[in-house]
Amino acid sequence: MKRAYDVVIVGSGVAGIAAANTLAGHGLEILVIDENPHAGGQILRQNCRVTDGFWEFDPRLGRSGRTVSIRKIVQSLRPIQRPKGITCVHQARVLGIFSDLQLLVHVPDTLYPGGSGSGRVLEIDAGYLLLATGARERCLPFKGWTLPGVMSLGAAQILMKSSGILPARKTLIAGTSPLQTVLALEILKNKGNVTAILDENHLTKKLGLLPLLKHHGSLAGEGAMQMLRLLIRQVRFRQGVRVTEARGKNGLSAVVTAGLDRKGNTVPGTFQTYPARALAVGHGFTANIELPVQAGCALDYDADRGGWVVRVDDALETSVAEVYAAGEITGIAGAGKSFVEGKLAAVSILEKLGEKTGPDVCVPELVRMQKQQMGYASFLNQLCQVPSSAYEAIDDEVLICRCEEISMGEIRKQISQGFVTGGSLKKATRCGMGRCQGRICQPLLFDILQALTGQTPEQIGSPSFRAPVKNVPLESFLHP
């Protein structure tokens, strides 16, 4: 590795790969950093299991005037010899971003034979920085959600894609996320069984959101085909149902559900118990904004874009000069938007450098598709929204912060004593100060504060993060 690069891309998912492809061939030194063993992010995780080569998307993708769907992205991906000037470092973590675009990066020992096993921390200078850090899942806590066998939808995907392991012989799937049907099909493909899909949304809500998909016929068609394939396989669907409890001693053994009314409140007398060894549950996504926030980038709150997202201009430049953002951190909208924004951010950087883009890049078409994708963002995020009453109904004994073992009862107590902003509640309870640094509980705290206090997002305050944003061994700082 060098100590300085013309462009540093953090994240090698769809947006990161699209940006690197666009920047390649212009004589630039480009560094791509990702904390996963392989490129591809969650969507392309299984397709990008190489370490010596690189990947590109078919140049025709995004030029047809049609929606860029996940299926098209996966089908157009192809391995290539790594372009000259591109360096990829995987299993590496950016710990902080400081003035003059200096990055603190933890890299694995594989780059330095004879290492101690703790890795080492390097300082990297970037001429331009593109943040494409993606998103993670959010979940609604319930009694027993910390039991072994209870996991997020994405965690179940990772088990199969990365390790070839089924969550269980039979898996129960629940929540509000569109990943429910995707995961169910992947389980069936891997010779597993799906006990049932429990969707918190009623059919009337889904039908009410269909106008938001007027420019996304292919996405709607893909969703309909997924449902049809599952029905053919006789997978049970229940709508308007929420998980209220997971039971078991040393692991999950049963799941209790309740029916919901049209406002999302549980209906007395509708409880049902399912035997289960694995429960995969998810309630949408939240952007990975830790690094942009630590770098000083301004945020906006927009529920239709998934909550707190990074503020960017038309060129996808953040409020910090020479720092760009692309993909889910500017608004949760899926792989199509990530692909488009990765290319657009790269084009903006090339324009700043006085470089011309290739003939396969049609900027007006990319801009049109980016705006079109935001319609899908509204559909996706409204579909995943959880009503305030669900947070109000969380039992006092339910853990919210797993790392520091802070319960809902303790949070209610501190809120009643006047700790009603994100920062003050964090200090009063230590929520978000544990090993995961708030990756699980920080979005939950925000939603709980909104539900229990009725405050606006601005009154609660945007999240704050300090370096290092990820935990690393102290020994890794001691290398010269």
SVG drawing of the C-alpha trace seen along z (x, -y; Angstrom):
<svg xmlns="http://www.w3.org/2000/svg" viewBox="-59 -22 67 52">
<polyline fill="none" stroke="black" stroke-width="0.4" points="0.0,0.0 1.0,-3.6 0.5,-6.4 -1.3,-8.7 -3.9,-8.1 -5.7,-10.3 -9.1,-8.8 -10.0,-6.6 -13.3,-4.7 -14.6,-3.3 -16.9,-0.4 -16.8,2.1 -20.5,2.8 -22.5,1.9 -21.7,-1.8 -18.0,-1.3 -17.5,1.1 -19.4,-1.2 -17.3,-4.2 -14.0,-2.3 -15.0,-1.1 -15.8,-4.6 -12.6,-6.1 -10.3,-3.4 -8.3,-4.2 -7.6,-7.9 -4.2,-7.5 -5.3,-7.8 -4.1,-5.9 -7.3,-4.5 -7.6,-2.7 -10.7,-0.7 -11.2,0.2 -13.8,2.7 -14.2,4.6 -15.5,7.7 -13.3,10.6 -14.6,10.0 -16.0,7.2 -19.8,7.0 -21.4,6.0 -24.5,7.9 -26.2,8.2 -23.1,9.4 -21.4,11.2 -21.6,14.7 -20.8,13.4 -17.6,11.6 -15.7,14.3 -12.3,13.6 -9.3,11.7 -6.9,11.3 -9.1,9.9 -11.7,7.2 -15.2,6.8 -17.1,4.6 -20.7,4.1 -21.7,4.5 -21.3,1.0 -24.8,1.3 -26.3,1.4 -27.9,-2.0 -28.1,-3.1 -31.4,-1.4 -33.6,-4.0 -35.1,-1.3 -35.0,-0.7 -31.7,0.8 -33.0,3.8 -31.1,6.1 -31.5,9.0 -29.9,6.9 -27.1,5.8 -26.3,9.4 -26.5,10.6 -24.3,7.9 -21.5,8.4 -18.4,10.0 -14.8,10.6 -12.0,8.7 -8.2,8.3 -7.7,5.6 -7.3,2.3 -4.0,0.5 -3.9,-2.0 -6.6,-0.3 -5.6,1.2 -8.1,3.2 -7.7,3.9 -10.3,6.1 -10.9,6.9 -9.7,3.4 -11.6,0.7 -11.5,-3.0 -11.4,-4.2 -11.5,-8.0 -11.3,-10.8 -9.4,-13.9 -8.5,-17.3 -6.9,-17.3 -8.6,-14.0 -6.3,-11.9 -7.7,-8.5 -6.9,-6.2 -7.1,-2.7 -6.8,0.7 -5.4,3.2 -5.0,7.0 -1.7,8.8 -1.9,10.5 -0.4,7.3 2.5,7.5 4.0,11.1 5.2,11.9 2.6,9.7 1.3,10.3 -2.2,11.1 -3.6,7.8 -3.1,6.0 -1.8,2.5 -3.1,-1.1 -1.9,-3.3 -2.4,-6.9 -3.6,-7.3 -3.9,-10.6 -6.7,-11.0 -7.0,-13.6 -10.7,-12.8 -12.8,-10.6 -15.9,-8.7 -17.9,-7.2 -20.1,-4.2 -20.5,-2.5 -24.0,-1.2 -26.7,-0.4 -27.5,2.2 -30.8,3.7 -32.9,2.3 -35.1,4.5 -38.0,3.9 -36.9,5.4 -39.2,8.0 -39.0,10.3 -36.4,13.0 -34.8,11.3 -31.3,12.0 -31.8,15.7 -29.5,17.9 -31.4,18.7 -33.0,15.2 -31.2,13.2 -31.7,10.5 -32.7,11.3 -29.3,10.2 -27.5,12.4 -29.4,15.4 -28.3,14.4 -24.6,14.1 -24.8,17.6 -25.8,19.1 -23.8,16.9 -20.5,16.8 -20.5,20.1 -22.9,22.3 -24.9,22.8 -28.7,22.8 -30.1,20.9 -32.0,24.1 -33.8,26.9 -37.0,24.8 -36.8,21.0 -39.6,18.6 -39.4,15.2 -41.0,12.0 -41.0,8.2 -41.7,5.6 -38.7,5.8 -38.9,6.8 -35.9,9.1 -38.4,11.5 -39.3,13.1 -35.7,12.8 -34.5,14.8 -37.2,17.3 -36.3,18.1 -32.6,18.4 -33.4,20.8 -35.5,23.0 -32.7,22.9 -30.3,24.2 -32.6,27.1 -34.0,25.6 -37.6,25.1 -39.6,21.9 -42.2,22.4 -44.0,19.2 -43.6,15.6 -45.1,13.3 -45.6,9.8 -46.6,6.9 -48.1,5.0 -51.7,5.4 -52.4,5.9 -54.3,2.5 -51.1,0.7 -49.1,2.4 -51.8,1.6 -51.9,-2.1 -48.1,-2.4 -48.3,-0.9 -48.6,-4.4 -45.0,-5.0 -43.9,-2.2 -45.3,-3.8 -41.8,-4.0 -40.6,-0.7 -42.6,2.0 -39.7,4.4 -39.2,4.1 -42.9,4.7 -42.8,7.6 -39.8,9.2 -41.7,8.9 -44.8,10.6 -42.7,13.4 -41.0,14.0 -44.4,14.3 -45.7,16.6 -42.6,18.9 -43.1,19.1 -46.8,19.8 -46.0,22.6 -43.7,24.1 -46.6,23.8 -44.9,21.4 -47.4,20.0 -48.0,16.2 -49.7,14.3 -50.2,10.5 -50.8,8.1 -48.8,10.2 -46.0,9.2 -43.6,11.3 -44.1,10.4 -41.9,13.0 -39.2,15.6 -39.1,18.5 -36.4,20.9 -33.7,21.7 -30.4,22.2 -31.8,21.4 -34.9,20.6 -37.7,23.1 -40.9,21.2 -42.1,17.8 -45.3,16.0 -47.1,13.7 -50.1,11.3 -52.4,9.9 -52.3,6.2 -55.1,3.7 -54.9,1.2 -52.9,-1.2 -50.3,1.4 -51.5,2.1 -51.7,5.7 -55.2,7.1 -56.0,8.9 -56.9,12.6 -55.0,13.1 -51.8,14.6 -50.4,17.7 -47.3,19.8 -45.0,21.4 -42.4,24.0 -39.1,22.6 -35.4,23.2 -34.5,20.1 -36.3,16.8 -35.1,14.2 -36.6,10.8 -36.1,7.3 -37.7,3.9 -36.0,2.0 -32.6,0.4 -30.6,-2.5 -27.6,-4.2 -24.1,-3.6 -23.3,-7.2 -20.7,-6.9 -17.7,-7.8 -19.4,-10.8 -20.6,-12.2 -17.1,-11.8 -15.6,-13.5 -18.0,-16.5 -20.5,-15.9 -23.9,-17.5 -27.0,-15.2 -30.6,-15.5 -33.6,-13.6 -36.1,-12.2 -38.3,-9.3 -38.9,-8.5 -35.2,-8.1 -34.7,-5.9 -34.0,-8.4 -30.7,-10.2 -28.8,-10.4 -25.8,-12.3 -26.5,-15.7 -25.1,-15.9 -25.4,-18.4 -26.3,-17.5 -22.7,-16.4 -23.0,-14.1 -20.4,-16.2 -21.0,-16.5 -20.7,-19.6 -17.0,-18.7 -15.0,-19.7 -13.6,-16.8 -15.7,-14.3 -18.4,-12.5 -21.2,-10.1 -23.0,-7.5 -25.5,-4.7 -27.6,-3.9 -26.0,-6.6 -27.7,-9.3 -31.0,-7.5 -32.1,-3.9 -33.3,-2.9 -31.7,0.4 -29.0,1.5 -30.2,-0.4 -29.7,-3.8 -26.3,-2.7 -25.1,-1.7 -26.3,-5.0 -24.8,-7.2 -21.5,-5.3 -21.0,-6.3 -22.3,-9.8 -19.9,-10.5 -17.0,-9.2 -18.0,-11.4 -18.1,-14.4 -14.6,-13.6 -13.3,-13.2 -14.8,-16.6 -13.0,-18.2 -9.8,-16.7 -10.4,-17.9 -10.8,-14.4 -13.4,-13.3 -15.6,-10.3 -15.8,-7.4 -18.5,-7.0 -20.3,-4.4 -21.3,-7.1 -24.4,-9.1 -24.7,-11.6 -28.2,-13.0 -29.5,-9.4 -27.9,-8.6 -29.4,-11.7 -32.8,-10.8 -32.5,-7.3 -31.3,-8.6 -34.4,-10.8 -36.5,-7.8 -35.0,-5.6 -36.1,-8.0 -39.7,-7.0 -38.7,-3.4 -37.0,-4.8 -40.3,-6.2 -42.1,-2.9 -39.4,-0.9 -39.1,-3.0 -42.8,-3.6 -43.3,0.2 -40.7,0.8 -41.9,-1.9 -42.9,-0.7 -45.6,-2.7 -44.8,-4.6 -47.2,-2.4 -44.9,0.6 -42.0,-1.1 -44.3,-2.2 -45.4,1.4 -41.9,2.8 -41.8,4.5 -39.6,3.0 -37.4,6.1 -36.5,6.2 -32.8,5.3 -32.3,2.4 -28.5,2.1 -27.0,5.6 -23.4,4.6 -24.2,2.6 -27.3,4.6 -29.6,1.6 -33.3,2.4 -36.3,0.6 -37.3,-0.1 -34.0,-1.9 -34.5,-4.0 -38.1,-4.9 -36.8,-5.9 -34.1,-8.2 -36.5,-9.8 -38.9,-10.6 -36.0,-12.3 -35.4,-14.7 -32.8,-12.9 -34.8,-13.4 -32.1,-14.0 -30.0,-11.3 -26.8,-12.6 -28.1,-13.1 -29.8,-9.7 -26.6,-8.0 -24.6,-9.6 -27.3,-8.8 -27.6,-5.1 -24.4,-4.2 -26.5,-3.0 -24.2,-3.0 -21.0,-3.0 -20.4,0.8 -18.5,2.9 -20.8,2.4 -20.6,-1.4 -24.3,-1.8 -24.7,-0.1 -27.7,1.8 -29.1,-0.4 -28.4,-3.9 -31.2,-3.9 -33.5,-2.2 -32.9,-4.9 -33.9,-7.5 -37.1,-5.7 -37.9,-5.2 -37.3,-8.9 -39.6,-9.9 -42.3,-7.5 -42.2,-8.3 -41.5,-12.1 -43.2,-13.2 -40.2,-15.3 -39.1,-16.2 -35.9,-14.6 -34.2,-18.0 -35.1,-18.3 -33.8,-14.8 -30.6,-15.6 -28.6,-13.9 -26.2,-11.1 -22.6,-11.9 -19.5,-9.6 -15.8,-9.9 -12.8,-8.1 -12.2,-5.2 -15.6,-4.3 -14.8,-0.6 -13.0,1.4 -9.4,2.6 -6.7,4.1 -4.5,1.5 -1.5,3.4 -2.3,2.5 -1.4,-1.1 2.1,-0.2 3.6,0.7 5.9,-1.9"/>
</svg>
